[in-house]
């Protein structure tokens, strides 16, 4: 894989959750991943985990077809961010994985600073009260000025963009969500930081999409490529795993 693009893989679970799909995907996982899957109390969370981690393995092998999905091994960095530990490939692969009720997504890139987040859009959320606890003042003010349907949509725009940025930086939740703010317009999506945050807003590019009417997905790209890296979207139904 060349490092001049981002490969996005996204799938709605209802499109591939056929008889035998869970078992087929489970066979792709490592022993440790299977143990983690078994720890989930609810079956739907277990299935979601299995599908997401099978998707990651299939996505990596799609980009590096000389490696079988079962051969990938992972380790975690300082803040718990996973990375490919083995095998070595001709170009280093980086990834970010996310899943929400009914949807799984991952991105693969030659650049480390890439992140993806997908969330289920809930009409039951109270956007302003949640934003007051977690978001930057500029974002709260924007939400105050919107009617509720639009405020809910913008809330999930902010949430997914922030999570994607944190994943791309590899910080997890070690950087507070109110330490940076997202600005969304028809022309662009931009980020700004508090003065004590050492990052360059010009080095980041963001994108938003909706895999379904009930899901919102964001990608953060910190490659510092002019205009950002092109994103290739792959429909990834996972049926291949069951064949």
C-alpha positions in Angstrom: 0.0 0.0 0.0 1.2 3.5 -0.8 0.8 6.1 1.9 -1.1 8.6 -0.3 -4.6 7.5 0.6 -6.9 6.4 3.4 -8.9 3.2 3.0 -12.3 3.3 4.8 -14.1 0.1 5.4 -17.6 0.3 6.8 -20.5 -2.1 7.1 -24.0 -2.3 8.6 -24.3 -5.4 10.6 -27.8 -6.2 9.4 -26.5 -6.6 5.9 -24.1 -9.5 6.7 -25.4 -11.0 10.0 -26.6 -14.2 8.3 -26.5 -17.7 9.8 -22.9 -18.8 10.2 -21.5 -15.3 9.9 -20.5 -14.9 13.5 -18.8 -18.3 13.7 -16.9 -17.6 10.4 -15.7 -14.2 11.7 -14.8 -15.6 15.1 -12.5 -18.1 13.4 -10.5 -15.2 12.1 -9.8 -13.8 15.6 -6.8 -14.6 17.9 -7.3 -16.5 21.1 -7.0 -13.3 23.1 -9.7 -11.6 20.9 -12.0 -14.6 21.4 -11.6 -14.4 25.2 -12.4 -10.7 25.1 -15.5 -11.4 23.0 -16.7 -14.0 25.5 -16.5 -11.4 28.3 -19.4 -9.3 27.0 -22.6 -9.8 29.0 -25.0 -9.2 26.1 -24.9 -11.2 22.9 -25.3 -8.1 20.6 -22.2 -6.5 22.0 -20.3 -9.8 21.6 -21.4 -10.0 17.9 -20.5 -6.4 17.3 -17.0 -7.0 18.7 -16.5 -10.1 16.6 -17.6 -8.4 13.4 -15.5 -5.3 14.0 -12.3 -7.2 14.7 -12.9 -9.6 11.8 -13.4 -6.6 9.6 -10.1 -5.1 10.7 -8.3 -8.3 9.8 -10.0 -8.6 6.5 -9.4 -4.9 5.8 -5.7 -5.2 6.5 -5.4 -8.2 4.3 -7.3 -6.4 1.5 -4.6 -3.7 1.6 -1.8 -6.3 2.1 -3.1 -9.4 0.3 0.0 -11.4 0.9 -1.0 -11.7 4.6 -3.8 -13.9 5.7 -6.5 -12.3 8.0 -5.6 -14.8 10.8 -1.9 -13.9 10.7 -2.1 -10.3 11.9 -0.9 -9.7 15.5 -1.5 -6.5 17.5 0.0 -4.7 20.5 -1.0 -1.5 22.4 0.9 1.7 22.8 1.4 4.0 25.8 -2.2 5.2 25.9 -3.7 1.8 24.8 -3.8 2.6 21.1 -3.5 -0.7 19.1 -1.0 -1.1 16.3 0.2 -3.9 14.0 2.9 -5.8 15.8 3.5 -8.4 13.0 4.0 -9.4 10.3 6.1 -6.8 8.7 4.8 -5.5 5.4 6.5 -3.7 2.5 5.0 -0.4 3.9 4.0 0.2 7.5 0.2 0.0 8.0 -1.7 2.0 10.6 -5.4 1.7 11.4 -8.2 2.9 13.5 -11.3 0.8 14.4 -14.7 1.9 15.6 -18.1 0.3 16.2 -21.5 1.3 17.3 -24.9 -0.5 17.6 -25.5 -1.8 14.1 -22.3 -0.5 12.4 -18.6 -1.3 12.2 -15.9 0.8 10.6 -12.2 1.0 10.2 -9.6 3.0 8.3 -6.2 1.8 7.1 -3.4 4.2 6.1 0.3 4.5 5.6 0.2 7.4 8.0 -0.1 6.9 11.8 -2.2 10.0 12.4 -5.5 8.7 11.2 -8.6 8.1 13.2 -12.2 7.0 12.7 -15.3 7.1 14.9 -18.8 6.0 14.3 -21.8 6.6 16.6 -25.4 5.8 16.7 -27.5 9.0 16.4 -29.9 9.0 19.2 -32.9 11.3 19.3 -33.1 10.8 23.0 -29.8 12.6 23.7 -29.9 16.0 25.4 -27.3 17.8 23.3 -26.9 21.0 25.3 -26.6 19.4 28.8 -24.1 16.9 27.5 -22.1 19.5 25.7 -22.0 21.7 28.8 -20.1 18.9 30.6 -17.7 17.9 27.8 -17.5 20.4 24.9 -15.6 23.6 24.3 -17.5 26.9 24.9 -17.6 27.7 21.2 -19.3 24.4 20.5 -21.8 24.9 23.3 -22.7 28.4 21.9 -23.3 26.9 18.4 -25.6 24.3 19.8 -27.5 26.9 21.8 -28.4 28.7 18.6 -29.8 25.6 16.8 -33.3 24.1 17.0 -33.4 20.7 18.6 -33.3 18.5 15.5 -30.4 20.4 14.0 -28.7 20.6 17.5 -28.8 16.8 17.8 -27.2 16.4 14.3 -24.5 18.9 15.1 -23.9 17.3 18.5 -23.0 14.0 16.9 -20.9 15.8 14.3 -18.9 17.2 17.1 -18.7 14.0 19.1 -17.5 11.8 16.2 -15.0 14.4 15.0 -13.6 14.8 18.5 -13.3 11.1 19.0 -11.7 10.6 15.6 -9.1 13.3 16.4 -8.3 11.7 19.7 -7.8 8.3 18.1 -5.6 9.8 15.4 -3.4 11.4 18.1 -3.4 8.2 20.1 -4.4 9.9 23.3 -7.6 8.1 24.1 -9.4 10.3 26.6 -6.2 11.6 28.1 -6.9 14.9 26.3 -10.1 16.6 27.6 -12.8 17.1 24.9 -13.0 20.8 25.8 -9.3 21.3 25.1 -10.1 21.7 21.4 -13.1 22.9 19.3 -14.5 21.9 15.9 -15.8 24.5 13.5 -18.1 23.1 10.8 -19.2 25.1 7.7 -20.2 24.2 4.1 -16.7 25.0 3.0 -14.6 23.1 5.5 -14.3 21.4 8.9 -11.6 23.0 11.0 -10.1 22.5 14.5 -8.8 25.0 17.1 -6.9 24.4 20.3 -6.5 25.9 23.7 -3.1 27.8 23.9 -1.5 25.1 26.0 -2.2 22.3 23.4 0.8 21.7 21.2 -0.7 21.0 17.8 -1.1 22.8 14.5 -4.7 23.2 13.3 -3.5 23.6 9.7 -2.1 20.0 9.8 -5.5 18.4 10.1 -8.2 17.5 7.7 -11.6 16.0 8.6 -14.6 14.4 6.9 -18.1 13.4 7.9 -20.5 10.9 6.4 -23.6 8.9 7.3 -23.3 5.1 6.7 -27.1 5.0 7.4 -29.7 7.4 8.6 -29.0 6.4 12.2 -25.2 6.5 12.1 -22.7 9.3 11.9 -19.0 8.7 11.0 -16.0 11.0 11.1 -12.4 10.6 9.9 -9.4 12.6 11.1 -6.3 12.9 9.0 -3.2 14.4 10.4 -0.9 13.4 7.5 -0.2 17.1 6.8 -0.7 16.4 3.1 -2.0 19.4 1.2 -5.8 19.0 1.1 -5.6 15.8 3.1 -5.3 12.3 1.9 -7.9 11.0 -0.6 -10.3 8.6 1.1 -11.3 5.3 -0.7 -14.6 4.0 0.7 -15.0 0.2 0.5 -18.3 -1.5 1.0 -17.3 -4.3 3.2 -20.2 -6.7 3.8 -18.1 -9.5 5.4 -19.8 -12.2 3.5 -16.5 -13.3 2.2 -15.6 -14.5 5.7 -18.5 -17.0 5.7 -17.5 -18.5 2.3 
